[in-house]
Amino acid sequence: MNCWEFMKCGRIPGGSNEVELGICPAYTFNAGQACWLVAGTFCGGRAQGTFAQKKSSCLTCEFYQEFDLEHLSRIRSQFGHLVFMTAILDTVDALVVVLDSQGCILHFNRACEQTTGYSFEEVRGRHVWDRFLIPEEIGSVKAVFEELRTASLPNQHENYWLTKDGDRRLIAWSNTTLQDDEGSVTHVIVTGADITERKQLEEEYRQAQKMEAVGQLAGGVAHDFNNLLGVIIGYADLLLERTNPSDPMYKQLGQIKKAG
C-alpha cells in the first residue's frame, strides 16, 4: 500500500487537497512506500524536511510502523540516492531546474525558491515559460528548448525570470540533457546564475565611461575654441592699432574684441 492510500491525504492528482496543498513529493517521485525519505512531505501535519530532520516524527507514524526493518532497509536502498541528490541540489547556490521533455518542472531547488519567491510545490508540473518568462522572451526560450530536445549542445543563453512579486531577474543559463537508450531526450537539466546586479554594474560602468569621454571631448573643444578666440582677439588688437578711431570699422573691431 502507498502512503497516500494509507494516510488518505488527498495530495494526489484529482485528490481533495491537490489544489490547496499540492501533489505530494512522495507521489511525484513514485516513492509511496518510502515517503519518509522524500523531503517536503508533511503527512498528518508531521514535520517537513529530509528524513534526518523529520526522523523522530516519522518513527511515530502509523504508516512507517507498518514495515519491518528489512523492508525499511530495502526501501531506503532503492530511494536513498534520490534523497541524496535532492539534498545536494538544495545546498548549491546555483539555480537548478529539471524539466521533462515537454518543458514541465520536475525539480526546482532551494536557490530557485529564494530567487523567485515561489515554492517548489507552487511550480511543480507547470511549463517553465508559463510561470516565469516575460511575454517578449517566450518564443526565443521555446526555440532554445527545441534545440535541447534535439540534443544540440552545448546550449547557453540569458533571459529574464519574473519573481512572485513582479521583479525581473536576469539569469544566465547553461543547459544539458539526459537521454534514453534510443537517444531521445527524457530530461533537461538547467543551471543558472542570477546576473542582475552584475549587469547593472556593467551598465553603470559603461555610462560612466561615456560621460568621461564626453567630458574629455568637451574639454578638448573648449581648449581649441579658446585658442581660436585668442587668435581672433590678437588680430582685432592689431587692426585697432592700424585703424583711425573715426573710421566706422574701428567701432566694429572694438565689439569683436569685447565679445572675445
C-alpha positions in Angstrom: 0.0 0.0 0.0 1.2 3.5 -0.8 1.3 6.3 1.9 -1.4 8.4 0.2 -3.7 5.4 0.3 -3.0 4.7 3.9 -3.0 8.3 5.1 -5.8 9.4 2.8 -4.1 12.8 2.5 -5.7 13.8 -0.8 -2.4 15.1 -2.2 -2.6 13.2 -5.4 -3.9 14.2 -8.9 -7.6 14.8 -8.5 -7.4 14.4 -4.7 -9.3 16.6 -2.2 -6.2 18.5 -1.3 -4.4 18.8 -4.7 -5.3 22.5 -5.1 -4.8 23.6 -1.6 -1.7 21.6 -0.6 -0.3 20.5 -4.0 0.7 17.0 -5.1 2.8 15.2 -2.5 6.5 14.8 -3.5 6.3 11.2 -2.5 3.7 10.6 -5.2 5.7 12.5 -7.8 8.8 10.5 -7.1 6.8 7.3 -7.2 8.1 6.6 -3.7 4.8 5.8 -2.0 6.3 3.3 0.4 9.3 5.5 1.1 7.6 8.8 1.8 9.8 9.5 4.8 12.8 9.6 2.5 11.4 12.4 0.4 11.7 16.0 1.5 8.6 18.1 1.5 6.1 15.6 2.8 4.0 16.5 5.8 1.5 13.7 6.3 -0.9 14.4 9.1 0.9 17.7 10.0 4.1 15.9 10.8 7.5 17.6 10.4 8.8 18.6 7.0 12.3 18.3 5.6 14.7 15.5 5.0 14.5 12.1 6.8 17.2 13.3 9.2 15.1 16.3 10.1 11.8 14.5 10.5 13.1 11.2 11.7 11.6 11.5 15.2 8.2 12.4 13.7 8.3 9.6 11.2 9.2 7.0 13.9 5.8 7.6 15.5 3.9 7.5 12.2 1.4 4.6 11.8 2.4 4.1 8.2 6.1 3.9 9.0 5.5 1.4 11.7 3.7 -0.9 9.2 7.1 -2.0 7.8 9.7 -4.3 9.4 13.4 -3.3 9.5 14.3 -5.4 6.5 11.6 -3.8 4.4 12.7 -0.3 5.5 16.3 -1.0 4.7 15.4 -2.3 1.2 13.2 0.8 0.5 16.0 3.1 1.7 18.5 1.4 -0.6 16.1 1.9 -3.5 15.3 5.5 -3.0 18.2 6.8 -0.9 20.2 8.1 -3.9 17.2 10.2 -4.9 17.1 11.8 -1.5 20.9 12.3 -1.5 20.9 14.1 -4.9 18.0 16.3 -3.8 19.8 17.3 -0.7 22.9 18.2 -2.8 20.9 20.3 -5.2 19.3 22.2 -2.3 22.7 23.2 -0.9 24.3 24.8 -4.1 24.0 28.5 -4.8 23.2 28.0 -8.5 19.6 27.8 -9.7 18.9 24.2 -10.8 15.7 23.2 -12.6 14.9 19.8 -14.0 12.4 19.7 -16.8 10.7 16.8 -18.6 10.8 16.5 -22.4 7.7 18.8 -22.6 9.2 21.6 -20.5 7.3 20.9 -17.3 9.1 21.4 -14.0 10.1 18.2 -12.2 12.6 19.7 -9.7 13.2 23.3 -8.5 15.9 23.7 -6.0 16.1 26.0 -2.9 18.1 28.6 -4.8 15.2 28.9 -7.3 12.8 29.3 -4.4 14.8 32.0 -2.8 15.3 33.9 -6.1 11.7 33.7 -7.4 9.7 33.6 -4.2 7.8 30.5 -5.4 7.9 27.2 -3.6 8.6 24.0 -5.4 5.0 23.0 -4.7 3.7 26.1 -6.5 5.5 25.4 -9.7 5.7 21.6 -9.9 4.4 20.2 -13.1 4.0 23.6 -14.8 5.6 24.7 -18.0 8.6 26.9 -17.2 7.6 29.5 -19.8 4.1 29.8 -18.4 5.2 30.8 -14.9 8.5 32.7 -15.2 9.1 34.3 -18.6 8.3 37.8 -19.8 6.0 37.7 -22.9 8.6 39.0 -25.3 11.0 36.2 -24.5 8.7 33.2 -24.5 9.3 32.5 -28.3 13.1 32.6 -28.0 13.2 30.4 -24.9 10.9 27.8 -26.6 13.3 27.8 -29.5 16.2 27.1 -27.1 14.2 24.3 -25.6 13.6 22.7 -29.0 17.3 22.8 -29.7 17.8 20.9 -26.5 15.2 18.4 -27.4 17.3 17.6 -30.5 20.4 17.4 -28.3 22.0 20.5 -29.8 24.7 21.1 -27.2 26.3 23.0 -25.6 23.5 25.4 -25.0 23.8 28.6 -23.1 21.5 31.7 -23.1 20.3 34.6 -20.9 16.8 35.6 -20.2 14.6 37.3 -17.6 12.6 35.5 -14.9 9.7 37.1 -13.3 9.6 36.7 -9.5 6.4 36.2 -7.5 6.4 39.9 -6.5 6.8 41.0 -10.2 10.5 41.8 -10.2 12.7 40.9 -13.2 15.9 38.9 -12.6 18.3 38.3 -15.4 19.6 34.7 -15.4 22.5 33.2 -17.3 21.6 29.6 -18.1 23.7 26.6 -19.0 21.7 23.6 -20.2 22.2 19.9 -20.7 20.1 16.8 -21.3 19.5 13.2 -20.3 18.7 10.7 -23.0 17.3 7.2 -23.1 18.9 4.2 -24.8 17.5 5.3 -28.1 18.9 8.8 -27.9 15.7 10.5 -27.2 15.8 13.4 -24.6 14.0 12.5 -21.4 15.0 15.3 -19.2 16.5 18.8 -19.5 18.8 20.0 -16.6 19.1 23.7 -16.4 21.6 25.5 -14.2 21.6 29.3 -13.8 23.2 32.2 -12.1 21.4 35.5 -11.2 23.5 38.2 -13.0 21.1 41.1 -12.5 23.3 43.1 -10.2 26.4 42.3 -12.3 24.7 43.6 -15.5 23.6 46.7 -13.7 27.1 47.4 -12.5 28.4 46.8 -16.1 25.8 49.2 -17.5 26.7 51.9 -14.9 30.4 51.5 -15.7 29.6 51.9 -19.4 27.6 55.0 -18.7 30.4 56.4 -16.6 32.9 55.8 -19.4 30.6 57.5 -21.9 30.3 60.6 -19.6 34.1 60.6 -19.1 34.6 60.5 -22.9 32.0 63.3 -23.3 33.9 65.4 -20.7 37.2 64.8 -22.4 35.7 65.8 -25.8 34.1 68.9 -24.3 37.4 69.9 -22.6 39.3 69.5 -25.9 36.7 71.5 -27.8 36.9 74.3 -25.2 40.7 74.3 -25.4 40.6 74.6 -29.2 37.9 77.3 -29.0 39.9 79.3 -26.6 42.9 79.1 -28.9 40.8 80.3 -31.8 39.5 83.2 -29.7 43.0 84.2 -28.8 43.9 84.4 -32.4 40.8 86.5 -33.2 41.4 88.9 -30.3 45.0 89.2 -31.4 44.1 90.2 -34.9 41.4 92.6 -33.6 44.0 94.4 -31.4 46.4 94.6 -34.4 43.7 96.1 -36.6 42.6 98.5 -33.9 46.1 99.9 -33.8 46.2 100.4 -37.5 42.7 101.9 -37.8 41.7 105.5 -37.3 39.2 105.9 -34.5 37.0 107.9 -36.8 36.7 105.0 -39.2 33.3 103.1 -38.9 35.4 99.9 -38.8 37.1 100.9 -35.6 33.8 100.5 -33.6 33.1 97.1 -35.1 36.6 95.9 -34.3 36.1 97.0 -30.7 32.9 95.0 -30.5 34.8 91.9 -31.8 37.4 92.3 -29.1 34.8 92.8 -26.4 32.9 89.8 -27.4 36.1 87.6 -27.3 
